[in-house]
């Protein structure tokens, strides 16, 4: 019922209320057969005053002050004429409407004006028509009507505030969802870059080897082609996994294969060895719980380093060392000077010799160069940002 009233035209609601009050007064005019001592019979003026008393209910939303003035003035004139019908019901309805739809200042003024006018109207009635109980009931009716209207107004205001808050939260959720989609797209773009850069580097080296020895060493060329096939298939599989999450509802689902991590370095080393670079992987320490994002980032860093060795280095072997520590995962691998510069540039290091960058989730990745022994190396690790190592 509340929803149905909310969808109705306010003018129609006020018209129904005004007509109902007028109908009650008209019923008393027509059905009262015996007048009490002091009461006057119904005349044309009586009907006109009844209309003036009820009509302001229809206009109170647009002209609240004028409506109250007309209604209360008509009630005083009506009460002075000692007519039959009780005019208090119209005052109750108008007081309720003003309290519900008007400003607080107008509502408070209406409360006091209605209380005074209905008290005067009761006092003007002949002896035996109105008694003390009639006065008390009339004043209580005005107070209850006003309190009910103000309470309903405050409830509507709170409800409107809750709706506005819900709409604001909904907009914030939508913005957060759009932001998450953008971040996911950037992550997928970075992943695709790493996959394609590594795979194309391996394919380029193998195709060059095959083209060079295809006439003199057909067996070696065949192995190079097999490595190209394996690398390209692996790259396609990773691309399907990454792009599968972008499919719309109803389309075939993407691969549920988990993202690669440090546990998949053996397969990565096999791909690199197929490209002609021997790789040794050394693991030091006990692997603990590593966040998936950090695990993937560490895998991509090693993949990028080995790709740089293939593209820019003249080395025939690479040594990758993974050391698990309670608060970091350092790794070390041989990398040419040009690749070191690229790695430091990507990590945006503050000095020429070292670099660091936040990897997300409160972790930090660092890189630096040194010359231990006879080979140059680049080292990087991921650990909590508050305790990043140098």
C-alpha positions as CSV (number, residue, x, y, z in Angstrom):
1,X,0.0,0.0,0.0
2,X,2.9,2.4,0.8
3,X,4.4,1.7,-2.6
4,X,1.1,2.4,-4.3
5,X,0.7,5.7,-2.4
6,X,4.2,6.7,-3.4
7,X,3.4,6.2,-7.0
8,X,0.2,8.2,-6.9
9,X,0.1,11.9,-7.9
10,X,0.4,14.0,-4.7
11,X,-2.4,16.4,-5.9
12,X,-4.7,13.3,-6.2
13,X,-3.9,12.2,-2.7
14,X,-4.6,15.7,-1.3
15,X,-7.9,15.9,-3.3
16,X,-9.0,12.5,-1.9
17,X,-8.2,13.7,1.7
18,X,-10.0,17.0,1.2
19,X,-13.1,15.3,-0.3
20,X,-13.2,12.8,2.5
21,X,-13.2,15.5,5.2
22,X,-15.8,17.6,3.3
23,X,-18.0,14.4,2.9
24,X,-18.0,13.9,6.7
25,X,-19.0,17.4,7.3
26,X,-21.7,17.2,4.7
27,X,-23.0,14.0,6.2
28,X,-23.4,15.8,9.5
29,X,-25.3,18.6,7.8
30,X,-27.8,16.4,6.1
31,X,-28.3,13.7,8.7
32,X,-28.7,15.8,11.8
33,X,-32.4,16.1,12.5
34,X,-32.5,17.6,15.9
35,X,-30.5,20.7,16.8
36,X,-29.2,21.2,20.3
37,X,-30.0,24.4,22.1
38,X,-28.0,27.2,20.7
39,X,-27.2,25.6,17.4
40,X,-28.2,27.1,14.0
41,X,-29.5,25.3,11.0
42,X,-27.4,24.7,7.8
43,X,-27.5,27.5,5.3
44,X,-25.7,28.4,2.0
45,X,-23.1,30.2,4.2
46,X,-22.5,27.0,6.1
47,X,-21.7,25.1,2.9
48,X,-19.4,27.9,1.7
49,X,-17.5,27.9,5.0
50,X,-17.2,24.1,4.9
51,X,-15.6,24.4,1.4
52,X,-13.2,27.1,2.7
53,X,-12.3,24.8,5.6
54,X,-11.5,21.7,3.5
55,X,-10.1,23.3,0.3
56,X,-6.7,24.3,1.9
57,X,-5.9,20.6,2.3
58,X,-5.7,20.6,-1.5
59,X,-3.4,23.6,-1.8
60,X,-1.1,23.2,1.3
61,X,1.9,21.8,-0.6
62,X,2.2,24.9,-2.9
63,X,0.8,27.6,-0.6
64,X,1.3,26.3,3.0
65,X,1.0,29.7,4.9
66,X,-2.0,30.9,2.9
67,X,-3.8,27.6,3.2
68,X,-3.4,27.6,7.0
69,X,-4.6,31.2,7.2
70,X,-7.7,30.5,5.1
71,X,-8.6,27.3,6.9
72,X,-8.2,28.7,10.4
73,X,-10.1,31.9,9.6
74,X,-13.0,29.9,8.1
75,X,-13.0,27.7,11.3
76,X,-13.3,30.8,13.6
77,X,-16.2,32.2,11.5
78,X,-17.9,28.8,11.3
79,X,-17.6,28.3,15.1
80,X,-19.1,31.7,15.7
81,X,-22.1,30.6,13.7
82,X,-22.8,27.7,16.0
83,X,-23.3,25.2,13.2
84,X,-23.8,21.4,13.6
85,X,-20.7,19.8,12.0
86,X,-17.5,19.5,14.0
87,X,-14.7,21.3,12.0
88,X,-11.8,19.9,14.0
89,X,-11.1,17.0,11.7
90,X,-10.1,19.4,8.9
91,X,-7.7,21.1,11.2
92,X,-6.2,17.8,12.2
93,X,-5.6,16.8,8.6
94,X,-4.2,20.2,7.6
95,X,-1.9,20.2,10.6
96,X,-0.6,16.7,9.7
97,X,0.0,17.7,6.1
98,X,1.8,20.9,7.0
99,X,4.0,19.1,9.5
100,X,4.8,16.5,6.8
101,X,5.5,18.6,3.8
102,X,6.6,22.1,5.1
103,X,9.7,23.6,6.7
104,X,10.1,23.3,10.4
105,X,9.4,27.0,11.0
106,X,6.1,26.9,9.2
107,X,5.2,23.6,10.8
108,X,5.8,24.9,14.4
109,X,3.8,28.1,13.6
110,X,0.9,26.0,12.3
111,X,1.0,23.8,15.5
112,X,0.5,26.9,17.8
113,X,-2.0,28.6,15.5
114,X,-4.1,25.4,15.2
115,X,-4.1,24.8,18.9
116,X,-5.2,28.4,19.6
117,X,-7.9,28.4,16.9
118,X,-9.4,25.0,17.9
119,X,-9.5,26.1,21.5
120,X,-11.3,29.3,20.5
121,X,-13.7,27.3,18.3
122,X,-14.6,25.0,21.2
123,X,-15.1,27.9,23.5
124,X,-17.5,29.6,21.1
125,X,-19.9,26.7,21.2
126,X,-23.1,26.9,23.2
127,X,-23.4,25.4,26.6
128,X,-24.0,21.7,26.4
129,X,-22.5,21.3,22.9
130,X,-18.9,21.4,24.0
131,X,-17.6,20.4,27.3
132,X,-14.1,20.2,28.9
133,X,-13.5,16.7,27.4
134,X,-14.2,18.2,23.9
135,X,-11.5,20.9,24.5
136,X,-8.9,18.4,25.7
137,X,-9.6,15.9,22.9
138,X,-9.4,18.7,20.3
139,X,-6.0,19.9,21.6
140,X,-4.7,16.4,21.8
141,X,-5.8,15.7,18.3
142,X,-3.8,18.7,17.0
143,X,-0.7,17.6,18.9
144,X,-0.9,14.0,17.7
145,X,-1.5,15.0,14.1
146,X,1.5,17.4,14.2
147,X,3.8,14.8,15.9
148,X,2.8,12.1,13.4
149,X,3.5,14.3,10.4
150,X,6.9,15.4,11.7
151,X,7.9,11.8,12.6
152,X,6.9,10.6,9.1
153,X,8.9,13.5,7.6
154,X,12.0,12.6,9.5
155,X,11.6,9.0,8.6
156,X,11.4,9.9,4.9
157,X,14.5,12.1,5.2
158,X,16.4,9.2,6.8
159,X,15.2,6.9,4.1
160,X,16.2,9.3,1.4
161,X,19.7,9.7,3.0
162,X,20.0,5.9,3.1
163,X,19.1,5.6,-0.6
164,X,21.6,8.3,-1.5
165,X,24.2,6.5,0.5
166,X,23.4,3.2,-1.2
167,X,23.6,4.9,-4.6
168,X,27.0,6.4,-3.7
169,X,28.3,3.1,-2.5
170,X,27.0,1.5,-5.7
171,X,28.9,4.1,-7.7
172,X,32.0,3.4,-5.7
173,X,31.7,-0.3,-6.2
174,X,31.3,0.2,-10.0
175,X,34.4,2.5,-10.0
176,X,36.3,-0.1,-8.0
177,X,35.3,-2.8,-10.4
178,X,36.4,-0.6,-13.4
179,X,39.7,0.0,-11.6
180,X,40.1,-3.7,-11.0
181,X,39.4,-4.4,-14.6
182,X,42.0,-1.8,-15.7
183,X,44.6,-3.3,-13.4
184,X,43.9,-6.8,-14.6
185,X,44.3,-5.7,-18.2
186,X,47.6,-4.1,-17.4
187,X,48.7,-7.3,-15.6
188,X,47.7,-9.4,-18.6
189,X,49.6,-7.0,-20.9
190,X,52.7,-7.3,-18.8
191,X,52.3,-11.1,-18.8
192,X,51.9,-11.2,-22.5
193,X,55.0,-9.1,-23.0
194,X,57.1,-11.4,-20.9
195,X,55.7,-14.6,-22.6
196,X,56.1,-13.2,-26.1
197,X,59.5,-11.6,-25.5
198,X,61.0,-14.8,-24.1
199,X,59.4,-17.2,-26.7
200,X,60.3,-15.0,-29.7
201,X,63.9,-14.7,-28.4
202,X,64.2,-18.5,-28.2
203,X,62.6,-19.0,-31.6
204,X,64.8,-16.4,-33.2
205,X,68.0,-18.1,-31.9
206,X,66.8,-21.5,-32.9
207,X,65.7,-20.4,-36.4
208,X,69.1,-18.8,-36.9
209,X,70.8,-22.0,-35.8
210,X,68.6,-24.1,-38.1
211,X,69.1,-21.8,-41.1
212,X,72.9,-21.9,-40.5
213,X,73.3,-25.7,-40.3
214,X,70.4,-27.0,-42.5
215,X,72.7,-28.0,-45.3
216,X,75.7,-29.3,-43.3
217,X,74.0,-30.7,-40.2
218,X,70.4,-31.7,-41.0
219,X,70.0,-33.4,-37.6
220,X,70.9,-30.2,-35.7
221,X,68.5,-28.3,-37.9
222,X,65.8,-30.8,-37.0
223,X,66.5,-30.3,-33.3
224,X,66.3,-26.6,-33.7
225,X,62.9,-26.9,-35.5
226,X,61.7,-29.2,-32.7
227,X,62.7,-26.6,-30.1
228,X,60.9,-23.9,-32.0
229,X,57.8,-26.0,-32.1
230,X,57.9,-26.7,-28.4
231,X,58.6,-23.1,-27.5
232,X,55.8,-21.8,-29.7
233,X,53.3,-24.3,-28.4
234,X,54.2,-23.4,-24.8
235,X,53.8,-19.7,-25.7
236,X,50.4,-20.3,-27.2
237,X,49.3,-22.3,-24.1
238,X,50.3,-19.4,-21.8
239,X,48.6,-16.9,-24.1
240,X,45.4,-18.9,-24.1
241,X,45.5,-19.1,-20.3
242,X,46.0,-15.3,-20.0
243,X,43.4,-14.3,-22.6
244,X,40.9,-16.9,-21.5
245,X,39.8,-14.7,-18.6
246,X,38.7,-12.1,-21.1
247,X,36.0,-14.3,-22.6
248,X,32.4,-13.2,-22.1
249,X,29.7,-15.2,-20.3
250,X,28.5,-18.1,-22.4
251,X,31.8,-18.4,-24.4
252,X,34.1,-21.3,-23.7
253,X,36.0,-20.9,-20.5
254,X,39.7,-20.1,-20.4
255,X,42.3,-22.5,-19.1
256,X,42.3,-23.1,-15.4
257,X,46.1,-23.9,-15.5
258,X,47.7,-22.0,-12.6
259,X,50.1,-19.2,-13.3
260,X,53.8,-20.2,-13.4
261,X,56.0,-19.8,-10.4
262,X,59.4,-20.7,-9.0
263,X,58.4,-24.3,-9.0
264,X,58.2,-24.2,-12.8
265,X,61.8,-23.1,-13.3
266,X,62.8,-26.6,-14.5
267,X,60.5,-26.4,-17.5
268,X,61.8,-22.9,-18.2
269,X,65.4,-24.2,-18.1
270,X,64.5,-26.9,-20.5
271,X,63.1,-24.4,-23.0
272,X,66.3,-22.2,-22.7
273,X,68.5,-25.3,-23.1
274,X,66.7,-26.1,-26.3
275,X,67.8,-22.6,-27.5
276,X,71.5,-23.6,-26.9
277,X,72.0,-22.1,-23.4
278,X,72.9,-24.5,-20.7
279,X,71.2,-23.6,-17.4
280,X,71.9,-24.9,-13.9
281,X,69.4,-24.1,-11.2
282,X,70.5,-24.2,-7.6
283,X,68.0,-24.0,-4.7
284,X,69.2,-23.0,-1.2
285,X,66.8,-23.0,1.7
286,X,63.3,-24.2,2.5
287,X,60.5,-22.9,0.3
288,X,57.8,-21.3,2.5
289,X,54.5,-19.7,1.8
290,X,55.1,-17.2,-1.1
291,X,52.2,-15.0,-2.2
292,X,51.1,-16.0,-5.7
293,X,51.9,-12.5,-7.1
294,X,55.4,-12.6,-5.7
295,X,55.9,-16.2,-7.0
296,X,54.9,-15.2,-10.5
297,X,57.0,-12.0,-10.4
298,X,60.1,-14.0,-9.4
299,X,59.5,-16.5,-12.2
300,X,59.1,-13.6,-14.7
301,X,62.3,-11.9,-13.5
302,X,64.3,-15.1,-14.0
303,X,62.7,-15.6,-17.4
304,X,63.6,-12.1,-18.4
305,X,67.2,-12.5,-17.2
306,X,67.6,-15.7,-19.2
307,X,66.0,-14.1,-22.2
308,X,68.5,-11.2,-22.0
309,X,71.4,-13.7,-21.8
310,X,70.1,-15.3,-25.0
311,X,69.6,-12.0,-26.8
312,X,72.5,-10.0,-25.6
313,X,75.1,-12.3,-24.2
314,X,77.8,-14.5,-25.6
315,X,77.7,-17.0,-22.8
316,X,77.0,-20.6,-23.4
317,X,75.8,-21.4,-19.9
318,X,73.9,-19.7,-17.1
319,X,73.7,-20.4,-13.4
320,X,70.5,-19.5,-11.5
321,X,70.5,-19.6,-7.7
322,X,67.3,-19.4,-5.7
323,X,67.8,-18.8,-2.0
324,X,64.8,-18.9,0.2
325,X,65.0,-16.7,3.3
326,X,62.3,-16.0,5.9
327,X,61.6,-12.5,4.5
328,X,63.0,-12.5,1.0
329,X,63.6,-14.7,-2.1
330,X,67.0,-13.6,-3.6
331,X,68.2,-15.0,-6.9
332,X,71.4,-14.6,-8.9
333,X,72.2,-15.3,-12.5
334,X,74.9,-14.2,-15.0
335,X,73.7,-11.3,-17.1
336,X,75.6,-9.2,-19.6
337,X,76.2,-5.5,-19.0
338,X,73.5,-4.4,-21.5
339,X,70.9,-6.6,-19.9
340,X,71.8,-5.3,-16.5
341,X,71.2,-1.8,-17.6
342,X,67.8,-2.9,-19.0
343,X,66.9,-4.6,-15.7
344,X,67.9,-1.6,-13.7
345,X,66.0,0.7,-16.0
346,X,62.8,-1.5,-15.6
347,X,63.2,-1.5,-11.8
348,X,64.0,2.3,-11.8
349,X,66.9,2.1,-9.4
350,X,67.9,5.2,-7.5
351,X,71.7,4.7,-8.2
352,X,73.7,3.4,-11.2
353,X,74.7,0.2,-9.3
354,X,71.4,-0.8,-7.7
355,X,67.7,-0.6,-8.3
356,X,64.5,-1.3,-6.4
357,X,60.8,-1.2,-7.2
358,X,57.6,-2.1,-5.4
359,X,56.2,-5.4,-6.6
360,X,52.8,-5.1,-5.0
361,X,51.2,-6.6,-1.9
362,X,53.7,-4.7,0.3
363,X,56.8,-6.4,-1.2
364,X,59.8,-4.8,-3.0
365,X,62.0,-6.1,-5.7
366,X,65.7,-5.0,-5.9
367,X,68.5,-5.5,-8.4
368,X,72.2,-4.7,-8.5
369,X,75.4,-5.6,-10.2
370,X,78.7,-6.8,-9.0
371,X,81.8,-8.7,-10.3
372,X,82.4,-11.7,-8.0
373,X,85.1,-13.9,-9.2
374,X,85.5,-13.9,-13.0
375,X,82.0,-13.3,-14.1
376,X,79.7,-10.3,-13.8
377,X,76.3,-11.0,-12.2
378,X,73.0,-9.3,-11.5
379,X,71.0,-10.1,-8.4
380,X,67.4,-9.4,-7.5
381,X,65.1,-10.4,-4.7
382,X,61.6,-9.9,-3.5
383,X,60.8,-9.2,0.1
384,X,58.6,-7.1,2.4
385,X,58.8,-3.4,1.4
386,X,59.4,-2.3,5.0
387,X,62.6,-4.5,5.1
388,X,63.9,-4.3,1.6
389,X,67.5,-5.3,1.2
390,X,70.3,-3.5,-0.6
